Amino acid sequence: MIKPITRDETERLADLIRRQDPSLDTIELEPDGKYQTKSIALHALIRDASDCLAVAFRNRAREDFPTLYCAWGRCRVGSTALTNLFGVAGMPSFFQPVKVVLRHLLVGGTATPWTVPMAEDEPHIFSKEMAGPYVLAESLFQPLQSLLAAGYPAEKLHFIMLDRDPASSLVSWLEKWSDRVPEDRLIHNYVTATLNTLRVEGFAKRHGIPVTHYVYEASKDATQSVKTLFDRLGLASRFAESAVTDWKERGQIESKNSGITFLSEPPVYAVSGIHGSDTAYRYRARKTNSLTDAQLEILERFGIHDIYRASVEACVRDLALDTATSARLFGDRLGAAA
């Protein structure tokens, strides 16, 4: 039986992440026996994932790689709906292709390399790679690190940093996974995944990869926000209002009709019905009154609200939102952006 995680342990790890301490790469990630079956250091896990991806990348010329718009954030920030939107807009749109490789490795399985289309067939593709929730490795891994090490050219990458109101996403974590992961460990992974924003964005910038910030609350004005996002990404010609407002059968997220390509995950990770369905891309508010005072205090203690405010300010800047629109979408979370 795995031991409970103490607040002090979370504090120590949070400090390492904030300082982007290189020792994070060598920490032994202990197995839980279900979602991770062997002990492994993060750098070894990333190396093995990169080796797997390289099998499909190594014989390809740089110009043959499509531009990959890779979205990342902690789980439950509206990423699946956004992934479907890009697919409905006509781009090959992939569900966690790097993380799927990672998950197979974590349970001792055989990972299949991710085969991306040739650039002449599909010049632009989209993927999402989310942090968490089951084991620490999922919260600490950096998808760009594996992609670059495997041979994906940096100039063919554009990173999209995702975020959402912290209380809303924490409630969602607890509702979706508390029957699978003990609460202490789930919150530990939530905090780690959120703070890992600092490492992931820093890595992108050090390697010259463009970064665009998109916060879920921007989808309160879905059509205009998506249009502005596509413009920012250089995808204006891909935008169609119907891709936002009229999904028809493609809104059945877990079906073959959706705009998402799901790669095969280990069965232990399958959660039926987690993605739901919809007829359009839209904002959905989540009630947070079930959170306890102790859970809310964690958001303050570990600076989760500060990271969110920074995400909001960056989203306002990247999407060039005017003052009135920013206030309507984000209200008092604007901070210095106001």
C-alpha positions in Angstrom: 0.0 0.0 0.0 1.4 3.4 -0.9 1.8 5.8 1.9 -0.1 9.1 2.2 1.5 12.3 0.9 2.1 14.9 3.5 1.8 18.7 3.1 5.6 19.0 3.7 6.3 16.6 0.8 4.2 18.8 -1.5 5.9 21.9 -0.2 9.4 20.5 -1.0 8.4 19.4 -4.5 6.7 22.7 -5.1 9.9 24.6 -4.1 12.0 22.5 -6.6 9.5 23.2 -9.4 9.4 26.9 -8.7 13.2 27.0 -8.8 13.2 24.7 -11.9 15.8 22.6 -10.1 17.7 20.1 -12.3 17.3 17.5 -9.6 13.7 17.0 -10.7 15.0 15.0 -13.6 16.7 12.4 -11.3 14.0 12.0 -8.7 12.9 8.4 -8.5 9.2 8.3 -9.3 7.7 5.6 -7.1 5.1 3.2 -8.6 1.6 3.0 -7.3 1.2 -0.5 -8.7 -1.7 0.4 -11.0 -1.0 3.5 -13.2 2.8 3.0 -12.8 4.2 -0.4 -12.2 8.0 0.3 -11.8 10.2 2.9 -10.2 11.9 5.2 -12.8 13.6 8.6 -12.9 11.9 11.3 -14.9 14.9 11.7 -17.3 14.9 8.0 -18.1 11.2 8.0 -18.7 11.6 11.0 -21.1 14.5 9.3 -22.8 12.4 6.1 -23.4 9.5 8.1 -24.7 11.8 10.1 -27.0 13.3 6.8 -28.3 9.9 5.5 -29.2 8.8 8.7 -31.0 12.1 8.9 -32.9 11.3 5.6 -34.6 8.6 7.5 -36.7 10.5 10.7 -37.0 14.1 9.8 -37.7 14.0 9.2 -41.4 11.9 12.3 -42.2 13.4 15.6 -43.6 12.7 18.7 -41.6 10.5 20.2 -44.3 8.3 17.0 -44.2 7.1 17.7 -40.6 3.8 19.6 -40.4 3.6 22.6 -38.1 2.3 21.1 -34.8 0.2 23.3 -32.6 0.7 21.5 -29.2 -1.6 22.6 -26.4 -0.6 21.9 -22.8 -2.0 22.5 -19.3 -3.2 20.5 -16.3 -6.2 18.3 -16.9 -9.7 19.6 -16.9 -9.1 23.0 -18.5 -11.5 22.5 -21.4 -8.8 21.0 -23.6 -10.8 18.1 -25.1 -13.5 20.5 -26.5 -10.7 22.7 -27.9 -9.1 19.6 -29.5 -12.4 18.7 -31.1 -12.8 22.2 -32.4 -9.5 22.1 -34.2 -10.5 18.8 -35.7 -13.9 20.1 -36.8 -12.1 23.1 -38.4 -10.3 20.6 -40.7 -7.0 19.9 -39.0 -5.8 16.4 -37.9 -6.3 16.7 -34.1 -4.7 14.2 -31.7 -5.5 13.3 -28.2 -2.3 13.2 -26.0 0.0 11.3 -28.5 3.1 11.8 -26.3 1.4 11.1 -23.1 0.0 7.9 -24.5 3.5 6.7 -25.2 4.4 7.7 -21.6 1.5 5.8 -20.1 2.4 2.6 -21.9 6.0 2.9 -20.6 4.7 3.6 -17.0 2.8 0.2 -17.0 5.6 -1.7 -18.6 3.9 -2.1 -22.0 5.0 -1.6 -25.5 4.5 1.9 -26.8 3.7 2.5 -30.5 5.4 5.5 -32.2 3.2 8.4 -33.2 3.1 8.7 -37.0 2.3 12.3 -38.0 1.1 13.2 -41.5 3.5 14.5 -44.2 3.5 18.2 -44.4 2.6 18.2 -48.1 -0.6 16.3 -47.1 -1.4 18.2 -43.9 0.7 21.3 -43.3 -0.9 21.9 -39.9 -1.8 19.5 -37.1 -3.0 19.9 -33.5 -2.4 17.9 -30.3 -3.2 18.3 -26.7 -0.9 17.0 -23.9 -2.3 17.4 -20.4 -0.6 17.2 -17.1 -1.9 14.7 -14.4 -3.8 13.2 -12.9 -2.9 9.7 -11.8 0.8 9.7 -11.0 3.6 12.3 -10.5 5.3 11.4 -13.8 2.2 12.6 -15.7 2.3 15.9 -13.8 6.1 16.6 -14.3 6.7 15.5 -17.9 7.3 18.0 -20.6 5.9 17.0 -24.0 8.1 19.4 -25.9 11.2 17.8 -24.4 10.4 14.4 -25.8 9.3 15.8 -29.2 12.6 17.7 -29.7 14.7 14.9 -28.5 12.9 12.6 -30.9 13.7 14.9 -33.8 10.7 17.1 -34.2 12.1 20.4 -35.5 11.6 23.3 -33.1 10.7 25.7 -36.0 7.7 23.4 -36.7 6.3 23.7 -33.2 3.9 26.3 -31.7 3.0 25.8 -28.0 -0.4 26.7 -26.7 -0.5 27.2 -22.9 -3.9 26.4 -21.4 -5.4 27.3 -18.1 -8.8 27.6 -16.2 -10.1 29.0 -13.0 -8.3 27.0 -10.3 -11.3 26.2 -8.2 -13.3 25.0 -11.2 -10.5 22.7 -12.4 -9.8 21.3 -8.9 -13.5 20.5 -8.4 -13.4 18.6 -11.7 -10.3 16.6 -10.7 -12.0 15.6 -7.4 -15.3 14.7 -9.1 -13.7 12.7 -12.0 -10.9 10.8 -10.2 -11.3 10.7 -6.4 -12.7 7.2 -6.8 -9.4 6.2 -8.5 -6.7 8.1 -6.7 -6.6 9.0 -2.9 -7.4 12.7 -2.4 -4.0 13.5 -0.9 -2.2 12.2 -3.9 -4.7 13.7 -6.4 -4.2 17.2 -4.8 -0.5 16.7 -4.8 -0.5 15.9 -8.5 -2.9 18.9 -9.1 -0.5 21.3 -7.4 2.5 19.8 -9.2 0.8 19.9 -12.6 -0.1 23.5 -12.2 3.3 24.6 -11.0 4.9 22.7 -13.8 3.6 25.5 -16.0 6.8 27.4 -15.0 9.1 24.6 -16.3 7.1 23.9 -19.5 6.9 27.5 -20.6 10.5 28.1 -19.7 11.6 25.1 -21.8 9.6 26.4 -24.8 11.1 29.9 -24.6 14.7 28.6 -24.2 14.3 26.6 -27.4 12.7 29.4 -29.4 9.3 27.8 -29.6 6.5 30.4 -29.9 4.0 30.4 -27.0 0.4 31.5 -27.1 -1.8 31.6 -24.0 -5.4 30.6 -24.1 -7.6 30.6 -20.9 -10.8 28.6 -20.8 -12.9 31.5 -19.6 -12.2 33.2 -23.0 -14.7 30.7 -24.4 -17.5 32.8 -22.8 -17.3 34.6 -26.1 -16.5 31.5 -28.0 -16.7 32.5 -31.7 -14.8 35.8 -31.3 -12.1 34.3 -29.0 -11.5 31.3 -31.3 -11.4 33.6 -34.3 -8.8 35.7 -32.6 -6.8 32.6 -31.5 -6.7 31.3 -35.0 -5.5 34.7 -36.2 -2.8 34.7 -33.6 -1.7 31.2 -34.7 -1.5 32.1 -38.3 -4.5 29.9 -39.1 -7.0 32.6 -40.2 -7.8 30.7 -43.3 -8.8 27.7 -41.3 -11.4 29.5 -39.2 -15.0 28.9 -39.9 -17.8 30.1 -37.5 -19.6 26.7 -38.0 -16.6 24.9 -36.5 -17.4 26.7 -33.3 -21.2 26.8 -33.3 -22.4 23.7 -35.3 -20.7 20.4 -34.4 -23.7 18.1 -35.3 -22.6 14.5 -34.8 -19.0 15.5 -34.4 -19.8 16.7 -31.0 -20.0 13.1 -29.8 -16.5 13.3 -28.4 -15.8 9.6 -27.7 -17.2 8.4 -31.0 -15.6 7.9 -34.4 -17.5 10.9 -35.6 -15.6 13.4 -33.5 -12.8 15.6 -34.8 -10.3 13.9 -32.5 -7.9 11.0 -33.2 -7.6 8.9 -30.1 -4.5 6.7 -29.8 -4.7 3.4 -28.0 -4.0 3.8 -24.2 -3.4 1.1 -21.7 -6.8 -0.2 -20.5 -6.2 0.8 -16.9 -6.4 4.5 -18.0 -9.7 4.2 -19.7 -12.6 6.2 -18.1 -15.8 5.9 -20.0 -17.9 9.0 -20.3 -15.3 11.4 -19.0 -15.5 13.7 -22.1 -19.2 14.0 -22.6 -20.6 15.5 -25.7 -21.9 18.8 -27.0 -23.3 20.5 -30.2 -20.8 23.4 -30.2 -17.7 24.8 -28.6 -18.9 26.7 -25.6 -18.1 27.8 -22.0 -19.5 25.6 -19.2 -19.5 27.0 -15.7 -18.8 24.5 -12.9 -20.1 24.9 -9.3 -17.3 25.0 -6.8 -19.2 25.2 -3.5 -18.3 21.6 -2.7 -14.7 22.5 -2.1 -13.8 22.6 1.6 -11.9 25.5 3.3 -8.8 23.3 3.5 -9.0 22.6 -0.3 -9.5 26.3 -1.1 -6.5 27.1 1.2 -4.3 24.9 -0.9 -4.9 27.1 -3.9 -3.7 30.1 -2.0 -0.8 28.4 -0.2 0.8 27.1 -3.4 0.2 30.2 -5.5 -2.2 28.5 -7.9 -4.3 31.7 -8.2 -1.1 33.6 -9.0 -0.3 31.3 -11.9 -3.9 31.7 -13.1 -3.7 35.4 -13.0 -0.5 35.4 -15.0 -2.2 33.1 -17.5 -5.1 35.5 -17.8 -2.8 38.5 -18.3 -0.8 36.6 -21.0 -4.1 35.5 -22.7 -5.3 39.1 -22.8 -2.0 40.2 -24.3 -1.7 37.4 -26.8 -5.2 37.7 -28.1 -5.0 41.5 -27.9 -8.3 41.7 -26.0 -9.6 45.2 -25.3 -10.4 46.4 -21.8 -14.1 45.9 -22.0 -13.8 42.4 -23.4 -11.2 41.4 -20.9 -13.3 42.6 -18.0 -16.3 40.8 -19.3 -14.5 37.5 -19.7 -12.2 37.5 -16.7 -13.6 40.1 -14.3 -11.5 40.6 -11.2 -8.9 38.0 -12.3 -7.2 40.5 -14.6 -4.6 41.8 -12.1 -2.0 43.9 -13.8 -3.6 43.3 -17.2 -6.4 45.7 -16.3 
